[in-house]
């Protein structure tokens, strides 16, 4: 396949969006012929064609009347005159709708197509094209996503303007309006071209209409250009990041704080896009950047990974401890002979398949640990390999791998990582006990990686009111890392006496920390115009997502605007009408806004729509309790534990409610169930049971 070259001066190639930014852009090839010639190399084309308008040259073979059917319906790809079209015959509604296909995302192994929707929105199909097998497939592997669910291809979770376009085009601006619920997006050019990573310095190349850098960025600052797209992150401003600026002034990277995104040891689980993983590894702490391994224009690695050539460029004896890298003799270190088991990447960068068919290396450089697989279900590279080669040999099981592993590895540093992973795993499962808090604090004390320190601090937030944790957070405000200072600010916001400390953080050097401080202070943040305006920009920019709207509702409450809180909360609920958890959260906000009747209305409708949701039932029970109706409280709590017999907190509340209405035997039984379903707090529930029994005896 011959790939089309991109020439910045040919504006006809750039007419992809309703608005194209005017720019006096010189042809970069005039001065940079060698770099320009690289753009269509095998790897670099992943940037060059990261985003593009559909064309006969590249897409006519796909849009030739071909069809694909799955559990949701039938998709047909065809042309109508000069336009590319996709019709979708929906089985649920028995309707067929036809959309204009405008863009493509990706080159290989798969291409996703983007269609024009309403009010300037563009949506990404869940049906992708496999370029190697020449076939369509469902990237969600047959998972049926319903209309109204966040992940349905016509919902916000698959919106191109918000989720895809920034990282697939140059100088993209989302330009979302909450008031009209519309997009007026723009960009400089499609795909990742020169100016995405090389914004102009003052007076350079005549780029008068482009954003200018104040100074030439350092090697590490250049890495932030990669990180701006190669990371799973929250955006902090309205697309104002310029390559070379501080990443943390524009983005908040996702860390292993919430269960299911990363494994507790830092291995990737969901699609995490490299940078956060890399931040959590020793190589990042040592000062390595993306371009120590990858050519910044060709994208390929400087040396092949075969025979460990790339890794040994730092770790071989003749590398002389480059950037503190320990010397490694591969055969001795791996305890494997030459072959697959001796390759560094197979142990420390195991691949994970995303979007059904796209296998990618993990850049966390974690160490496999079969014991963590046994204890908390974290996959390890040893098992991933030996499950294949030891098939049919039951004696070569996980316990054997654990024994073998313990004989060859087990340094103090490794054991510290294992202890950290176990503490994180327990925190992910909601274990906030004194014992696990102590384990997290121990892990924090020996941790030298700043991203992991920030992760542990975020996991400690539920215990933020504890005196020792408060002391920790206050001390961490002096950290060099904005991630750590951000966690400290959020922890300190748990107690009202920290208001003056939070006001001081409004002038923090990092935008991230200033935003978090302003959010915590609510209306009091107005005292600092810069921090307040940054917060408002952040909230408005993210108002096209349900989580962003809930944050906006929360801030409205903190600022005393109950009307705005209700408006944003209901808008969030409308974006995810099939999500019972959002109904519950909206009800909580309405209750905080002193609107109990409206909260009750939301929860009753949620129970009607989601009768099997124990969380909705529990929230409704708590609202009945707050309104003083104990009989309805008991009835709803009984429904909650029927739906989820393992819901220990519901059993506890049921025991209290039953005791208050005089049903002591029922209260004793409920307290006993609470103890059996929550062994961490069993003593508390058993003491309550003794109290009930004593009162009954008297």
Residue pairs with C-beta under 8 A, 6 or more apart in sequence:
1 58
2 57
3 40
3 45
3 48
3 49
4 13
4 55
4 57
4 58
5 39
5 40
6 13
6 39
6 48
6 189
6 191
6 193
7 13
7 27
7 29
8 25
8 26
8 27
8 28
8 189
8 193
8 194
8 195
9 25
9 26
9 27
11 20
13 53
13 189
13 190
14 20
14 187
14 188
14 189
14 190
15 53
16 51
16 52
16 53
16 102
16 103
16 169
16 187
16 190
17 185
17 186
17 187
18 120
18 184
18 185
18 186
19 184
19 185
19 186
20 186
20 187
20 188
21 171
21 173
21 186
21 187
21 188
21 209
22 209
23 188
23 207
23 209
23 210
24 206
24 207
24 208
24 209
25 188
25 189
25 195
25 207
25 210
26 205
26 206
26 207
28 35
28 36
28 193
28 194
28 205
29 36
31 205
32 194
35 194
35 297
36 194
38 44
38 297
38 298
39 45
39 47
39 48
39 193
39 297
40 48
41 298
41 299
41 300
42 300
43 298
43 299
43 300
44 297
44 298
44 299
45 107
46 106
46 107
46 299
47 191
47 192
47 299
48 191
48 192
48 193
49 104
49 106
49 107
49 191
50 105
50 106
50 107
50 167
50 168
50 169
50 191
50 192
51 103
51 104
51 105
51 164
51 165
51 168
51 169
51 190
51 191
51 192
52 58
52 103
52 104
52 190
52 191
53 102
53 103
53 190
54 63
54 84
54 101
54 102
54 103
54 104
54 113
58 104
59 84
59 104
60 79
62 77
62 111
62 129
63 77
63 78
63 79
63 84
63 85
63 101
64 77
64 78
64 79
65 76
65 77
65 78
66 76
66 77
66 78
66 136
67 74
67 75
67 76
67 77
68 74
68 75
68 127
68 136
68 137
69 75
70 127
70 138
70 142
71 91
71 142
71 144
72 90
72 91
72 92
72 144
72 145
73 88
73 89
73 90
73 91
73 92
74 88
74 89
75 86
75 87
75 88
75 89
75 125
75 127
75 136
76 86
76 87
76 89
77 84
77 85
77 86
77 101
77 113
78 85
78 86
78 87
79 85
83 100
84 100
84 101
84 102
85 98
85 99
85 100
85 101
86 98
86 99
86 101
86 113
86 115
86 125
87 96
87 97
87 98
87 99
88 96
88 97
88 98
88 99
89 95
89 96
90 96
90 97
92 146
92 147
99 115
99 116
99 117
99 123
100 115
100 116
101 113
101 114
101 115
102 114
102 115
102 116
102 122
103 113
103 114
103 122
103 160
103 190
104 111
104 112
104 113
104 114
105 111
105 112
105 113
105 114
105 124
105 160
105 164
105 168
106 112
107 131
108 131
108 132
109 130
109 131
109 132
109 357
109 358
110 128
110 129
110 130
110 131
110 137
110 139
110 355
110 356
110 357
110 358
111 128
111 129
111 131
112 124
112 125
112 128
112 129
112 139
113 124
113 125
113 127
113 128
113 129
114 122
114 123
114 124
114 125
114 160
114 164
115 122
115 123
115 125
116 122
117 123
117 154
119 180
119 181
119 182
119 183
120 161
120 182
120 183
120 184
120 185
121 159
121 160
121 161
121 182
121 183
122 159
122 160
122 161
122 165
122 183
123 153
123 154
123 158
123 159
123 160
124 153
124 158
124 159
124 160
124 163
124 164
125 153
125 158
126 138
126 139
126 140
126 145
126 153
126 158
127 136
127 137
127 138
127 139
128 136
128 137
128 138
128 139
128 355
128 356
129 135
129 136
130 136
130 137
130 357
137 356
137 357
138 356
139 355
139 356
140 151
140 356
141 356
145 151
145 152
145 153
146 152
146 578
147 154
147 155
148 155
148 576
148 577
148 578
149 155
149 157
149 576
149 578
149 579
150 156
150 157
150 546
150 575
150 576
150 579
151 157
151 158
152 158
155 575
155 576
156 162
156 544
156 545
156 546
156 575
157 163
159 544
161 174
161 176
161 183
161 185
161 544
162 174
162 176
162 544
162 545
165 172
165 174
165 185
165 187
166 172
166 174
166 229
166 235
166 239
167 228
167 229
168 190
168 191
168 192
169 187
169 188
169 189
169 190
169 191
169 192
170 187
170 188
170 189
170 190
170 191
170 192
170 193
170 195
170 196
171 187
171 188
171 189
171 195
171 196
171 210
171 211
172 185
172 186
172 187
172 188
172 239
173 185
173 186
173 187
173 238
173 239
174 183
174 185
174 238
174 239
174 541
174 544
175 183
175 184
175 185
175 186
176 182
176 183
176 541
176 543
176 544
177 183
177 184
178 540
178 543
178 544
178 571
181 544
183 544
188 195
188 210
189 195
192 229
195 207
195 210
196 225
196 243
197 222
197 225
197 243
197 296
198 243
199 207
199 210
199 211
199 212
199 213
199 242
199 243
199 244
200 207
200 210
200 211
200 212
200 213
201 212
201 213
201 216
202 212
202 213
211 242
213 242
213 244
213 245
216 244
217 224
217 243
217 244
217 245
219 289
219 291
220 287
220 289
221 244
221 245
221 246
222 243
222 244
222 289
222 291
222 296
223 289
223 290
223 291
224 243
224 244
224 245
224 246
224 247
225 243
225 244
226 275
226 290
227 247
227 251
227 253
227 275
228 241
228 243
228 247
228 250
228 251
229 273
230 273
230 274
230 275
230 290
231 251
231 253
231 254
231 272
231 273
231 274
231 275
231 276
232 253
232 254
232 261
232 270
232 271
232 272
232 273
232 276
233 251
233 252
233 253
233 254
233 275
233 276
234 251
234 252
234 254
234 542
235 250
235 251
235 541
235 542
236 249
236 250
236 251
236 252
236 511
236 512
236 515
236 534
236 538
237 249
237 250
237 511
237 534
237 537
237 538
237 541
238 537
238 540
238 541
239 541
240 250
241 247
241 249
241 250
241 251
246 510
247 253
248 482
248 483
248 510
248 511
248 512
249 510
249 511
249 512
250 511
252 486
252 512
253 275
253 276
253 279
253 451
253 483
254 261
254 262
254 272
254 276
255 262
255 276
255 280
255 451
255 454
255 455
255 458
255 483
256 262
256 263
256 264
256 266
256 280
256 424
256 428
256 455
257 455
257 458
257 459
258 428
259 428
259 429
260 269
260 270
260 428
261 269
261 270
261 272
262 268
262 269
262 270
262 272
262 276
262 277
263 269
263 378
263 379
264 372
264 376
264 378
264 421
264 422
264 424
264 425
264 428
265 366
265 369
265 372
265 378
265 417
265 420
265 421
265 424
266 277
266 280
266 281
266 364
266 366
266 421
266 452
267 350
267 362
267 364
267 366
267 378
267 379
268 277
268 352
268 362
268 364
269 352
271 354
271 355
274 363
275 363
276 451
277 362
277 363
277 364
278 284
278 290
278 363
278 364
278 365
279 449
279 450
279 451
280 364
280 449
280 451
280 452
280 455
281 363
281 364
281 365
281 366
281 449
282 365
282 449
283 365
284 449
284 451
285 448
285 449
285 450
286 323
286 324
286 325
287 323
288 314
288 323
290 296
292 314
293 301
293 302
293 310
294 300
294 301
294 302
295 301
295 302
301 310
302 310
302 313
303 309
303 310
303 313
304 310
305 311
305 343
305 344
305 345
306 343
308 330
308 342
308 343
308 344
311 328
311 344
311 345
312 319
312 328
312 330
313 319
313 322
314 322
314 323
314 325
315 325
315 326
315 327
315 328
316 327
316 328
317 327
317 329
319 325
319 327
321 327
330 342
330 344
331 337
331 338
331 342
334 341
334 342
334 344
334 347
335 404
335 408
336 342
340 346
340 385
341 347
341 385
345 361
346 381
346 385
347 367
347 368
347 381
347 382
348 365
348 366
348 367
348 368
348 381
349 361
349 362
349 363
349 365
350 361
350 362
350 368
350 379
350 381
350 384
351 359
351 360
351 361
351 362
352 359
352 360
352 362
353 359
353 360
354 360
367 409
367 414
367 417
368 380
368 381
368 382
368 405
369 378
369 380
369 405
369 414
369 417
369 418
369 421
370 380
370 382
370 383
370 398
370 401
370 402
370 405
371 402
371 405
371 406
371 418
372 378
372 380
372 418
372 421
372 422
373 379
373 380
373 383
373 398
374 398
374 399
374 402
375 422
375 425
376 421
376 422
376 425
378 421
378 425
380 401
382 401
382 405
383 398
383 401
386 396
386 401
390 396
416 443
416 446
416 447
419 439
419 442
419 443
420 443
420 447
420 452
420 456
422 439
423 436
423 439
423 440
423 442
423 443
423 456
424 440
424 443
424 455
424 456
424 459
426 436
426 439
427 436
427 440
427 459
431 680
432 462
432 463
433 680
433 681
437 460
437 463
437 466
437 469
440 456
440 459
440 460
441 460
441 468
441 472
443 456
444 453
444 456
444 457
444 460
444 472
447 453
447 456
450 479
450 480
450 481
450 483
450 484
451 481
451 483
453 476
453 479
453 481
453 484
454 481
454 483
454 484
454 486
454 487
457 472
457 473
457 476
457 484
457 487
457 488
457 491
458 487
458 490
460 469
460 472
460 491
461 487
461 490
461 491
461 494
463 469
464 470
464 473
464 490
464 491
464 492
464 494
464 495
465 494
465 495
469 491
470 491
470 492
470 494
470 495
473 487
473 488
473 491
473 492
474 488
474 492
474 501
476 484
476 485
476 487
476 488
477 485
477 488
477 489
477 492
477 501
477 505
479 485
479 488
482 508
482 509
482 510
482 512
482 513
483 512
485 505
485 508
485 510
485 513
486 510
486 512
486 513
486 516
489 502
489 505
489 513
489 516
489 517
489 520
490 516
490 520
492 498
492 501
492 502
492 520
493 502
493 520
499 521
499 524
502 517
502 520
502 521
503 517
503 521
503 524
503 527
503 528
505 513
505 514
505 516
505 517
506 514
506 517
506 518
506 521
506 525
506 527
506 528
506 531
507 514
507 528
507 531
508 514
508 517
511 534
514 528
514 530
514 531
514 534
514 535
515 531
515 534
515 535
515 538
517 525
517 531
518 525
518 528
518 531
518 532
518 534
518 535
519 525
519 535
519 551
519 555
519 558
520 558
521 558
522 555
522 557
522 558
522 559
522 560
523 558
523 559
523 560
525 531
525 532
525 535
526 532
535 555
539 548
539 551
539 552
539 555
540 552
541 548
542 548
542 551
542 552
543 549
543 552
543 568
545 575
546 572
546 573
546 575
546 576
546 579
546 582
547 572
549 568
549 569
549 571
549 572
549 575
550 568
550 569
550 572
550 582
550 585
550 586
550 589
552 564
552 568
553 564
553 565
553 566
553 567
553 568
553 569
553 572
553 586
553 589
554 565
554 589
556 562
556 564
556 565
556 567
556 568
557 565
557 589
557 592
557 593
562 593
562 594
562 595
565 589
565 590
565 592
565 593
566 589
566 590
566 593
566 595
566 598
569 585
569 586
569 589
569 590
570 586
572 582
572 585
572 586
573 582
573 583
573 586
573 602
576 582
580 606
580 609
580 610
580 613
580 615
580 616
581 615
583 602
583 603
583 605
583 606
583 609
583 610
583 616
584 603
584 606
584 615
584 616
584 619
586 602
587 599
587 600
587 602
587 603
587 606
587 619
587 623
588 599
588 619
590 596
590 598
590 599
590 602
591 599
591 623
591 626
596 623
596 626
596 627
599 623
600 620
600 623
600 627
603 616
603 619
603 620
603 623
604 620
606 613
606 616
606 620
607 613
607 616
607 617
607 620
610 616
612 643
613 643
614 640
614 641
614 643
614 644
614 647
614 650
617 636
617 639
617 640
617 643
618 636
618 637
618 640
618 647
618 649
618 650
620 636
621 632
621 633
621 636
621 637
621 639
621 640
621 650
621 653
622 633
622 653
624 630
624 632
624 633
624 636
625 633
625 653
625 657
630 657
630 660
630 661
631 661
633 653
633 657
634 654
634 657
634 658
634 661
634 663
637 650
637 653
637 654
637 657
638 654
640 647
640 650
640 654
641 647
641 650
641 651
641 654
641 670
641 673
644 650
645 673
645 677
646 677
647 677
648 673
648 674
648 677
648 678
648 681
648 685
649 674
649 678
651 670
651 671
651 673
651 674
651 677
651 685
652 670
652 671
652 674
652 685
652 688
654 670
655 666
655 667
655 668
655 669
655 670
655 671
655 674
655 685
655 688
655 689
655 692
656 667
656 688
658 664
658 666
658 667
658 670
659 667
659 692
659 695
664 692
664 695
664 696
665 696
667 692
668 689
668 692
668 693
668 696
671 685
671 686
671 688
671 689
671 692
672 685
672 686
672 689
674 681
674 685
674 688
675 681
675 682
675 685
675 686
675 689
676 682
678 685
